[in-house]
């Protein structure tokens, strides 16, 4: 029996302290703290490097166990991502195989997870005088007329099913097929189906001991019922007429440790296969196979597989998103555990604190992403990419919503991850007991009960808008500035892309910006590049790709009012069908209260000021990100009155009115109410692969990194190749045409007789337009033969 055993920590505690205080430790083969490979400079305490036949094993020893969570542990040298290590069973030793070229550049070593430093100095208490919040949460918003958090008219019924385990590609241990069903009673006809998928957490427990990450569970241990943690969401949805099933993914959690260099999806493909295997069974049970369905399924209403919502939490969010992608454009057969036909339609996604290692969401499947303001696990709030990375890729009609929840942590959306509610030991994932905003005793923190109600309300909102077509609920998701009273007293904000928006400005390298204090900046910057200065959220990095040259914003900083920032559009844009202009604006955490006007100029030079707004930065946690954009919506009334030609808008202006301020303009759109049909379609799909070659003694050989293209259609994908010597990416846009089966990703390798010169070229792909990317990472490994 294959068992992986990992011990979890009860509490996350403060940031892990190394400094000079870490004790020396014994490493197999004689290594110890600070040991380095031959020819290498001494490493910091807690680190060791050991030469192997193919390169160097780089190891970090934590002073206490690092809890299993959604974010991947990552090794960095400065701002350069070295890779994602795998953990030994005690969750204290993390090991990464690197090539000889990279091993010569191990300066400023760091360990991060979700953008948060794990090996920094211990956090000190905040003195009482400094314990006040630098910014307060916004005042309560007006209520939306329709509240999706209100229970519906139906009584509910529940039960579980357990089917034979399945074998998935890349996993050595079979994966369980288990689900908790909560369904309405007294309904007629078919009812929409909501499938829920938990994230990465402990899998087995015994009494009050720490949970482990084994699978199957050893004798005397009980499976952690992670899939039972969303009962409040299921009961609310079932009362409203939805059939719901929350599925278990413990086996995947025990096996999705990276255990590889950078190209890793964190188990997203395996989770997608599991989701679609369950959907395939539900399709059987809705038809000729109903007589053989589990008892709870037979007693529930027949599921309508043409109306499916997928909910995913943490890594389950990325798994749900990949399942939506794979339902439209099937993955390569050798990577997929589902072989049947797609007999369902995913109408939308509800994602809670999701990871997004691949940063290639389904552009035409509507989504709602909850970002917890006190997330101590996926602390960079990278789930924002389920909104931002859809820009320009698909048809643009699918609504992609970002919902920012003040005072919510990562874990408490799942009751089985919540102390006092869970069967196994659980913990508050926010790592600081000194943070005046997010520590558990802070009045700004949500109670578990409130946080779980917020989760239920907003998943129900996604179901109402995406599945039931209730446009009266849309204002809760699209930045219209209303609240759901059922989620009180939580403060919840939203913004969105897609829906009835039309493009006005998405800053790019050719965007012309003028005015004192105004500049075009790069959101993921590198050496000698003007950085925007934000962190996480909209600025989340794409694996090892740094800088990422096509992601820009407009920065405006001022110390006196009046000097306008002028942004000239690449070509005149039409706002003729719009009711308002919607801007997404970040006021960075260190910025003062910022007041500004928004104005438009048409191609003939006519100008109109649309209105004025005042923004503060969001409350600033010490251990997670808060540079999230607020939606600023200005009606076009003044533009119409001034006689502007709304078919020919040429310039957008931001005019400072406060005495000082700083803002980052992410993008701008024409907005009007309504929720158009998203019309998802199968796009051509790109999946990258890996190739290993021998270096050779001389000459240059050009190799092609494997890249499979399936489906048909025309589109573009941006390909990055990270140089192992510099860590910097080269990039180009590749066109995919009908009949294409591969794309060219050439890498020239020059042989030599120098020992220790093995190297690995990491390749990454991101959709530009009209393309879907599945496996976003590939690699060319050059083995040293000297």
C-alpha positions in Angstrom: 0.0 0.0 0.0 1.4 3.4 -1.1 1.2 5.9 1.8 2.6 9.4 1.8 2.8 10.8 5.3 3.1 14.4 6.2 2.5 16.1 9.5 0.7 19.4 9.6 1.1 22.3 12.0 -1.8 23.2 14.3 -1.4 26.9 13.8 0.5 28.8 11.2 2.0 31.1 13.8 4.3 34.0 12.9 6.5 34.1 9.8 9.1 31.4 10.2 12.3 32.8 11.7 15.8 31.7 10.6 18.3 34.5 10.8 21.1 33.2 12.9 18.9 31.3 15.3 18.2 28.1 13.3 19.8 25.1 14.8 22.2 22.9 12.7 20.5 19.8 11.3 21.7 16.5 9.9 21.0 16.0 6.2 21.4 12.5 4.5 24.9 12.5 3.0 26.5 14.6 5.7 25.0 18.1 4.8 24.3 20.6 7.5 23.0 24.2 7.9 24.8 26.5 5.6 26.5 23.7 3.7 27.2 24.4 0.0 28.2 22.5 -3.1 31.8 22.4 -4.1 32.9 25.7 -5.5 29.8 27.5 -4.1 29.8 30.4 -1.7 28.6 29.5 1.8 24.8 29.6 2.1 22.7 31.2 4.8 21.8 29.2 7.9 19.1 26.7 7.2 20.2 26.1 3.6 22.3 23.4 2.1 23.4 22.5 -1.5 24.6 19.1 -2.5 26.1 18.2 -5.9 24.4 15.4 -7.7 25.1 13.7 -11.1 22.7 16.1 -12.9 23.2 19.3 -10.9 22.6 20.4 -7.3 20.0 19.6 -4.7 19.1 22.8 -2.9 17.5 22.3 0.5 15.9 24.5 3.2 15.1 23.4 6.7 12.3 25.2 8.4 12.4 25.7 12.2 8.9 24.4 12.5 6.5 22.5 10.2 5.0 24.5 7.4 1.3 23.7 7.1 -0.1 22.2 3.9 -2.1 24.7 2.1 -3.1 26.0 -1.3 0.0 28.2 -2.0 3.1 26.5 -3.3 6.3 26.9 -1.3 8.8 28.5 -3.7 12.6 29.1 -3.6 13.9 32.5 -4.8 17.2 34.1 -5.4 16.3 37.7 -5.0 13.3 38.2 -7.2 14.2 35.2 -9.4 12.0 32.1 -9.0 14.3 29.1 -8.8 11.5 26.5 -8.5 8.9 24.8 -6.3 10.5 22.3 -4.0 8.9 19.1 -2.5 8.6 18.5 1.2 9.8 15.7 3.3 7.2 14.0 5.5 7.8 16.3 8.5 7.0 19.4 6.4 10.2 21.0 7.5 12.7 20.0 4.9 12.1 21.3 1.3 14.3 20.1 -1.5 14.7 21.4 -5.1 16.9 20.0 -7.9 18.5 22.8 -9.9 20.9 22.8 -12.7 24.6 23.7 -12.5 24.1 27.0 -14.2 21.5 28.2 -11.8 23.5 26.9 -8.8 26.2 29.4 -9.5 23.8 32.3 -8.8 22.4 31.5 -5.3 22.5 34.9 -3.8 19.8 36.4 -1.5 18.0 33.1 -1.0 14.4 33.3 0.1 11.4 31.0 0.7 8.0 32.3 -0.2 4.5 30.9 -0.4 1.6 32.9 -2.0 4.0 35.9 -2.1 4.6 35.8 1.6 8.1 35.4 3.0 8.5 32.2 5.2 12.2 32.6 6.2 12.3 36.2 7.3 12.8 37.4 10.9 10.1 36.8 13.4 7.4 39.5 13.4 7.4 41.8 16.4 4.3 42.9 18.2 2.8 46.2 17.0 3.1 48.8 19.8 -0.3 50.1 21.0 0.3 53.6 19.5 0.8 52.0 16.1 -2.0 49.5 16.5 -4.7 51.7 14.8 -5.6 50.9 11.2 -4.0 53.1 8.6 -7.3 53.0 6.6 -10.8 52.0 7.6 -13.2 49.8 5.7 -15.6 51.8 3.5 -19.0 52.6 5.0 -21.9 50.2 4.4 -23.2 50.1 0.8 -27.0 50.4 0.0 -28.8 47.0 -0.1 -29.5 45.3 -3.4 -33.2 44.8 -3.9 -32.7 41.0 -4.3 -30.6 39.1 -1.8 -29.3 35.7 -3.0 -28.4 34.8 0.6 -32.1 34.4 1.6 -33.1 30.7 1.8 -35.5 29.5 -0.8 -38.9 27.7 -0.4 -37.7 24.1 -0.4 -36.9 21.7 2.4 -33.6 19.8 1.8 -32.3 16.2 2.0 -28.8 15.0 2.1 -26.7 11.8 1.8 -23.4 10.6 0.6 -22.2 8.2 -2.2 -18.9 6.3 -2.5 -18.0 4.7 -5.9 -14.9 2.7 -6.8 -11.7 4.7 -6.8 -10.1 5.8 -10.1 -6.6 5.9 -11.4 -5.5 9.3 -12.7 -2.4 10.0 -14.9 0.6 11.0 -13.0 -0.7 9.8 -9.6 0.5 6.5 -8.2 -2.4 6.1 -5.7 -6.0 5.8 -6.9 -8.3 8.7 -6.2 -11.6 8.3 -4.2 -15.0 9.0 -5.9 -17.0 10.2 -2.9 -19.6 13.0 -2.7 -22.0 14.6 -0.3 -25.3 15.4 -1.9 -27.7 18.1 -0.6 -30.8 18.5 -2.7 -34.3 20.1 -2.6 -37.4 18.2 -1.8 -40.8 18.8 -3.3 -39.6 20.1 -6.7 -40.7 19.1 -10.1 -38.7 18.6 -13.3 -34.9 18.8 -13.7 -32.9 21.1 -11.4 -29.5 22.8 -12.0 -26.4 21.0 -10.6 -23.8 22.7 -8.4 -20.5 20.7 -7.9 -18.2 21.9 -5.1 -14.5 21.0 -4.8 -12.4 21.7 -1.7 -8.7 22.7 -1.7 -5.4 21.4 -0.4 -5.6 20.5 3.3 -4.8 17.6 5.7 -6.2 14.3 4.7 -6.1 11.9 7.8 -6.4 12.4 11.5 -6.5 10.5 14.8 -8.0 12.0 17.9 -6.5 15.4 18.7 -3.2 14.7 16.8 -2.1 16.9 14.0 -3.7 15.9 10.7 -1.5 14.2 8.1 -1.3 14.2 4.3 -1.4 10.5 3.9 -3.6 8.5 1.4 -4.9 6.0 2.0 -5.1 6.7 5.8 -3.0 4.4 8.0 -4.6 2.1 10.4 -6.2 4.0 13.3 -6.6 7.2 11.3 -9.8 8.6 9.9 -10.1 10.6 6.6 -10.6 14.3 7.1 -14.0 15.1 5.7 -12.9 18.1 3.7 -15.8 17.8 1.4 -18.3 18.2 4.2 -17.1 21.8 4.9 -19.5 23.6 2.6 -22.7 22.4 4.1 -24.0 25.9 4.6 -23.5 26.7 0.9 -25.1 23.4 -0.2 -28.1 23.9 2.1 -28.8 27.4 0.9 -28.5 26.4 -2.8 -30.7 23.3 -2.2 -33.4 25.4 -0.6 -33.4 27.5 -3.7 -33.9 24.5 -6.0 -30.3 23.4 -6.9 -29.0 19.9 -6.7 -25.6 20.1 -5.0 -22.7 17.7 -4.6 -19.4 18.4 -2.7 -16.7 15.9 -3.7 -13.7 14.6 -1.9 -10.2 15.0 -3.3 -8.0 13.8 -0.4 -5.9 11.4 -2.6 -5.0 14.3 -4.9 -4.1 16.5 -1.9 -1.6 13.7 -0.7 0.0 13.6 -4.2 0.0 17.0 -5.7 3.2 18.2 -4.1 5.3 19.8 -6.8 8.2 17.4 -6.7 9.5 19.0 -9.9 11.1 22.2 -11.2 8.9 25.2 -12.0 6.5 23.5 -14.5 3.8 22.3 -12.2 0.1 22.8 -12.1 -0.3 22.0 -8.5 -2.7 19.1 -9.3 -5.1 21.2 -11.4 -5.3 18.7 -14.2 -5.9 15.8 -11.8 -8.7 17.8 -10.1 -10.2 18.6 -13.4 -10.3 14.9 -14.3 -12.0 14.1 -11.0 -14.6 16.8 -11.5 -15.5 15.6 -14.9 -15.6 12.0 -13.8 -18.2 12.9 -11.3 -20.1 15.0 -13.9 -20.0 12.0 -16.2 -21.6 9.9 -13.5 -24.3 12.5 -12.9 -25.0 12.5 -16.7 -25.5 8.8 -16.5 -27.8 9.1 -13.5 -29.9 11.8 -15.3 -30.6 9.3 -18.1 -30.6 5.6 -18.7 -28.4 4.9 -15.7 -30.7 6.4 -13.1 -31.9 3.0 -11.8 -28.3 2.2 -10.8 -27.7 5.6 -9.1 -26.9 5.8 -5.4 -29.9 6.1 -3.1 -29.4 9.8 -2.4 -29.2 10.6 -6.1 -32.4 8.7 -6.9 -34.3 10.5 -4.1 -33.0 13.9 -5.4 -34.5 15.7 -8.4 -33.0 14.8 -11.7 -30.0 17.0 -12.4 -30.0 19.3 -15.4 -26.6 18.8 -16.8 -27.1 21.7 -19.3 -27.0 24.0 -16.3 -23.9 23.3 -14.2 -22.1 25.7 -11.7 -18.6 24.6 -10.5 -17.4 25.9 -7.1 -13.8 25.5 -6.1 -11.9 26.7 -3.0 -8.1 27.3 -3.0 -6.5 24.7 -5.3 -10.0 23.4 -5.9 -10.7 26.7 -7.6 -8.0 26.2 -10.1 -9.2 22.6 -10.5 -12.7 23.8 -11.2 -11.5 26.4 -13.7 -9.4 23.8 -15.5 -12.5 21.5 -15.6 -14.4 24.3 -17.4 -11.5 24.6 -19.9 -11.3 20.9 -20.4 -15.0 20.6 -20.9 -14.7 23.0 -23.9 -11.3 21.9 -25.3 -10.3 18.4 -24.2 -6.8 17.9 -22.8 -4.3 15.5 -24.3 -5.5 12.0 -23.6 -2.3 10.9 -21.9 -2.8 13.6 -19.3 -6.5 13.1 -18.6 -8.4 10.7 -16.5 -11.7 11.3 -18.2 -12.3 9.5 -21.5 -16.0 10.0 -22.1 -18.0 12.5 -24.0 -18.8 15.9 -22.5 -22.5 15.7 -21.7 -22.8 18.8 -19.6 -22.4 22.6 -19.9 -20.6 24.6 -17.3 -22.5 27.9 -17.1 -20.3 29.5 -14.5 -17.6 29.3 -11.9 -17.6 30.4 -8.2 -14.0 30.5 -6.9 -13.0 31.1 -3.3 -9.4 32.2 -2.6 -8.2 30.2 -5.6 -4.7 29.6 -6.8 -3.9 30.3 -10.4 -0.5 28.9 -11.1 -1.4 28.6 -14.8 -3.0 32.1 -15.2 -5.0 30.9 -18.2 -8.7 31.0 -17.2 -11.6 30.0 -19.4 -12.3 33.4 -21.0 -15.9 32.7 -22.1 -17.2 30.9 -19.0 -18.5 33.5 -16.4 -16.8 33.5 -13.0 -17.0 35.0 -9.6 -13.9 35.0 -7.5 -13.8 35.8 -3.7 -10.6 37.4 -2.5 -10.3 37.2 1.3 -8.7 40.3 2.7 -6.9 38.4 5.5 -5.9 35.4 3.4 -2.8 34.0 5.1 -2.4 31.1 2.6 -2.8 32.4 -1.0 -1.7 35.7 0.4 -0.9 37.4 -2.9 -4.7 37.0 -3.8 -3.6 35.7 -7.2 -7.1 34.6 -7.9 -7.6 38.1 -9.4 -6.1 36.7 -12.5 -9.4 34.9 -13.2 -10.6 38.4 -14.0 -7.6 40.2 -15.4 -6.2 37.4 -17.6 -9.5 37.2 -19.6 -9.0 40.6 -21.2 -9.2 40.3 -25.0 -8.8 36.5 -25.1 -12.4 35.5 -25.8 -15.6 37.0 -26.9 -15.7 39.4 -24.0 -19.4 38.8 -23.1 -18.8 36.5 -20.1 -19.0 38.4 -16.8 -15.8 37.9 -14.6 -16.3 39.3 -11.1 -13.8 39.9 -8.3 -15.3 40.1 -4.8 -13.1 41.5 -2.1 -14.1 40.5 1.5 -12.7 42.5 4.4 -11.6 40.5 7.4 -12.0 37.0 5.8 -9.2 34.5 6.1 -8.5 31.6 3.7 -9.7 28.6 5.8 -12.9 29.6 7.4 -15.1 29.3 4.3 -14.8 25.5 4.9 -16.2 24.5 8.3 -13.8 21.5 8.4 -10.9 23.9 8.3 -12.3 26.0 11.2 -11.4 25.5 14.9 -14.5 24.6 17.0 -16.4 23.3 13.9 -14.0 20.8 12.3 -13.7 17.1 13.2 -10.0 17.1 12.9 -7.7 19.8 14.4 -7.7 23.0 12.3 -6.2 26.4 12.4 -6.5 30.1 11.6 -4.3 30.5 8.5 -3.5 34.2 9.1 0.0 34.0 10.4 0.3 37.1 12.6 -1.0 37.5 16.1 0.2 41.1 16.1 -1.5 42.5 13.0 -4.0 45.1 14.1 -6.2 44.4 11.1 -6.2 40.6 10.6 -5.3 39.0 14.0 -8.1 36.8 15.3 -9.0 39.3 18.1 -9.3 42.2 15.7 -12.8 43.7 15.4 -12.1 43.9 11.6 -11.9 40.1 11.4 -15.0 38.2 10.5 -16.3 35.5 12.8 -16.4 32.0 11.2 -20.2 32.2 11.1 -20.2 35.5 9.2 -17.5 34.4 6.9 -19.3 31.2 5.9 -22.5 33.2 5.4 -20.6 35.5 3.0 -19.4 32.4 1.1 -22.9 31.0 0.8 -24.4 34.3 -0.2 -21.9 35.0 -3.0 -21.8 31.5 -4.4 -25.6 31.7 -4.5 -25.2 35.1 -6.3 -23.0 33.4 -8.9 -25.6 30.6 -9.3 -28.4 33.2 -9.7 -26.6 35.2 -12.3 -24.8 32.6 -14.3 -27.2 29.6 -14.1 -30.6 31.0 -13.3 -30.1 34.2 -15.4 -31.3 36.5 -12.6 -30.0 39.9 -13.7 -31.3 41.6 -10.5 -28.5 39.9 -8.6 -25.8 41.1 -11.0 -25.2 44.4 -9.2 -23.7 42.5 -6.3 -21.0 41.1 -8.6 -20.2 43.8 -11.2 -19.0 46.8 -9.1 -22.4 48.6 -8.9 -21.8 49.4 -5.3 -24.6 47.5 -3.4 -24.5 44.9 -0.6 -26.4 41.7 0.3 -27.9 42.2 3.7 -27.7 38.5 4.4 -23.9 38.9 4.5 -23.9 41.7 7.1 -21.9 42.9 9.0 -19.2 41.9 6.5 -17.9 44.6 4.1 -17.8 43.3 0.6 -16.8 45.1 -2.6 -16.8 44.0 -6.2 -15.6 44.9 -9.6 -15.8 43.1 -12.9 -14.9 42.8 -16.5 -16.9 41.4 -19.4 -20.7 41.5 -19.4 -22.0 44.6 -21.2 -18.6 46.3 -21.2 -16.9 47.7 -24.3 -13.1 48.4 -24.3 -11.9 51.9 -23.8 -8.4 51.5 -22.5 -6.2 48.6 -21.6 -2.7 50.1 -21.1 0.0 48.6 -23.3 3.6 49.3 -24.3 2.5 51.8 -27.0 0.0 53.7 -24.7 0.9 57.5 -24.8 0.8 59.1 -21.3 1.6 62.7 -20.6 1.3 65.1 -17.7 3.3 65.9 -14.6 3.6 62.9 -12.3 2.0 60.6 -14.9 3.8 57.6 -16.5 3.2 54.2 -18.0 4.5 51.5 -15.7 5.1 47.8 -15.9 3.0 45.6 -13.4 5.5 42.7 -13.3 8.8 44.5 -13.7 12.4 43.4 -14.0 15.8 45.1 -14.0 15.8 48.6 -15.4 12.1 48.8 -16.0 9.7 51.3 -14.5 7.7 49.4 -11.9 4.1 50.3 -10.8 5.0 49.6 -7.2 2.1 47.3 -6.4 2.3 43.8 -5.0 0.2 40.7 -5.5 -3.4 40.8 -6.6 -3.3 42.5 -10.1 0.5 42.3 -10.0 0.8 38.5 -9.4 3.7 37.0 -11.2 3.3 34.3 -13.9 5.6 31.5 -12.6 9.2 32.4 -13.3 8.3 35.1 -16.0 9.8 38.4 -14.7 9.4 40.9 -16.3 6.2 40.2 -18.1 6.4 42.9 -20.7 2.7 43.1 -21.9 1.1 44.0 -18.5 1.0 47.7 -17.9 -0.9 50.3 -15.9 -0.9 54.1 -15.8 0.6 55.6 -12.6 -0.3 59.1 -11.5 1.3 60.7 -8.4 0.9 64.4 -7.5 1.7 66.8 -4.7 -0.5 69.7 -6.0 -3.9 69.7 -7.7 -4.7 70.6 -11.3 -2.1 68.9 -13.5 -4.0 66.4 -15.6 -2.7 63.0 -16.7 -3.6 62.6 -20.3 -3.9 59.1 -21.8 -4.1 59.1 -25.6 -5.9 56.0 -26.9 -4.1 54.0 -29.7 -7.2 54.7 -31.9 -10.5 56.3 -31.2 -12.9 54.1 -29.2 -16.7 54.0 -29.3 -18.8 54.6 -26.1 -22.0 55.0 -28.1 -23.7 52.0 -26.6 -22.5 52.7 -23.0 -24.3 54.3 -20.1 -21.1 55.0 -18.1 -17.4 54.8 -18.1 -16.0 52.2 -15.6 -12.4 52.5 -14.4 -10.5 50.1 -12.2 -8.3 52.1 -10.0 -5.8 51.1 -7.3 -4.9 53.5 -4.5 -1.7 51.8 -3.2 -1.3 51.1 0.5 1.1 54.0 1.1 -0.9 56.6 -0.8 -2.9 59.4 0.8 -6.6 60.0 0.2 -6.8 60.7 -3.5 -9.4 62.9 -5.2 -9.6 63.3 -8.9 -11.8 64.2 -11.9 -12.4 62.0 -14.9 -12.7 63.6 -18.3 -13.0 62.6 -22.0 -11.9 64.3 -25.2 -13.2 63.2 -28.6 -11.3 63.2 -31.9 -12.5 66.7 -32.7 -11.1 68.1 -29.4 -14.4 68.5 -27.5 -13.9 67.9 -23.8 -16.2 67.0 -20.9 -15.6 66.3 -17.3 -17.7 63.3 -16.3 -17.4 63.6 -12.5 -15.2 63.5 -9.5 -14.4 60.7 -7.0 -12.4 60.3 -3.8 -10.6 57.0 -2.9 -8.6 55.8 0.1 -6.3 52.8 0.0 -7.8 49.6 1.4 -7.0 48.6 5.0 -3.5 47.2 5.0 -2.7 43.8 6.5 0.9 43.1 7.3 1.0 39.5 5.8 -1.2 39.7 2.7 -2.0 42.0 -0.2 -4.5 44.8 -0.4 -3.6 46.7 -3.6 -6.9 45.8 -5.2 -8.7 48.0 -7.7 -11.9 49.8 -6.9 -14.4 50.3 -9.7 -15.0 54.0 -10.4 -18.1 54.5 -12.5 -18.9 57.8 -14.2 -22.1 58.4 -16.1 -21.8 59.8 -19.6 -24.5 62.5 -19.1 -22.0 65.4 -19.2 -20.3 64.0 -22.3 -23.7 63.9 -24.1 -24.6 67.4 -22.9 -21.2 68.7 -24.1 -21.8 67.3 -27.6 -19.0 64.8 -27.6 -18.9 62.3 -30.4 -19.2 59.1 -28.4 -18.2 57.1 -31.4 -14.8 58.9 -31.5 -13.3 59.1 -28.0 -9.6 59.9 -28.4 -8.3 60.8 -24.9 -9.0 59.9 -21.2 -7.9 62.4 -18.6 -7.4 62.1 -14.8 -7.2 65.5 -13.1 -5.9 65.6 -9.5 -8.1 67.6 -7.1 -6.7 66.7 -3.7 -3.5 68.3 -2.4 -1.6 65.1 -3.0 -2.3 61.6 -4.1 -1.2 58.5 -6.0 -3.3 56.1 -8.1 -2.8 53.3 -10.6 -5.2 53.0 -13.5 -5.6 49.3 -14.4 -8.0 49.8 -17.3 -11.2 51.6 -18.4 -14.4 50.4 -20.1 -17.8 51.5 -21.4 -20.5 50.0 -19.1 -24.2 49.5 -19.4 -26.5 47.2 -17.3 -27.5 43.7 -18.3 -25.9 40.3 -18.5 -25.5 39.1 -22.1 -25.2 35.4 -23.1 -21.5 34.5 -22.8 -21.7 32.1 -25.8 -18.6 29.9 -24.8 -17.0 28.2 -27.7 -14.2 25.6 -28.2 -11.0 27.6 -28.9 -7.8 26.0 -30.3 -5.8 24.7 -27.4 -2.1 24.8 -26.6 -0.4 22.4 -24.1 3.3 22.6 -23.5 5.5 19.6 -22.7 9.1 18.7 -21.7 12.2 17.5 -23.5 15.6 16.4 -22.2 18.7 16.5 -24.5 22.4 15.9 -24.0 24.6 19.0 -24.2 27.3 17.8 -26.5 30.9 19.0 -26.7 30.7 21.6 -29.4 28.4 23.2 -32.0 24.9 24.6 -31.7 21.8 22.6 -32.1 18.3 24.1 -32.1 15.6 22.1 -30.3 11.9 22.5 -30.3 10.1 22.5 -27.0 7.1 20.2 -27.3 3.8 22.1 -27.8 0.6 20.4 -28.9 -2.2 22.3 -30.6 -5.6 20.7 -30.7 -8.9 22.0 -32.0 -9.4 24.4 -34.8 -9.5 28.2 -35.3 -7.2 31.2 -35.4 -5.7 32.9 -32.4 -2.5 34.1 -30.8 -0.5 32.9 -27.8 2.5 34.6 -26.1 5.4 32.3 -25.4 8.1 33.0 -22.8 11.5 31.2 -22.7 13.4 31.9 -19.4 17.2 32.0 -19.8 18.8 29.8 -17.1 21.8 32.0 -17.0 20.1 35.4 -16.5 16.7 34.3 -15.3 15.2 36.8 -17.8 12.6 35.7 -20.3 12.6 36.3 -24.0 9.1 36.5 -25.5 7.2 36.5 -28.8 3.6 36.1 -29.9 2.8 33.1 -32.0 -0.2 32.8 -34.3 -2.2 29.6 -34.3 -3.9 28.9 -37.6 -6.5 26.2 -38.7 -4.8 22.9 -39.1 -2.0 23.8 -36.7 -0.8 20.8 -34.6 2.2 22.5 -32.9 3.8 25.9 -32.5 7.5 26.6 -32.9 9.4 27.2 -29.6 13.0 27.0 -30.7 15.8 26.9 -28.2 19.5 27.0 -29.4 21.9 24.9 -27.3 25.6 25.2 -27.6 27.7 22.3 -26.4 31.0 22.6 -24.4 33.4 20.6 -22.4 32.8 22.5 -19.2 31.7 20.4 -16.2 28.6 21.4 -14.3 27.0 23.3 -17.2 23.7 21.6 -17.2 20.8 23.9 -17.6 17.0 24.0 -17.8 15.0 26.4 -20.0 11.6 27.0 -18.5 8.9 27.8 -21.1 5.5 29.4 -20.4 2.5 30.2 -22.5 -0.3 32.7 -22.0 -3.3 33.2 -24.3 -3.5 36.5 -26.1 -6.7 36.1 -28.1 -8.8 33.3 -29.5 -6.7 30.6 -27.9 -7.0 28.4 -24.8 -3.9 27.3 -22.9 -4.1 24.1 -20.9 -0.7 23.0 -19.6 1.0 26.5 -19.4 4.5 25.3 -18.6 7.1 23.3 -20.5 10.8 22.7 -20.1 13.9 21.9 -22.1 16.5 20.2 -19.9 20.1 20.1 -21.1 22.0 17.4 -19.4 25.7 18.1 -18.7 27.8 15.3 -20.3 31.1 16.4 -19.0 
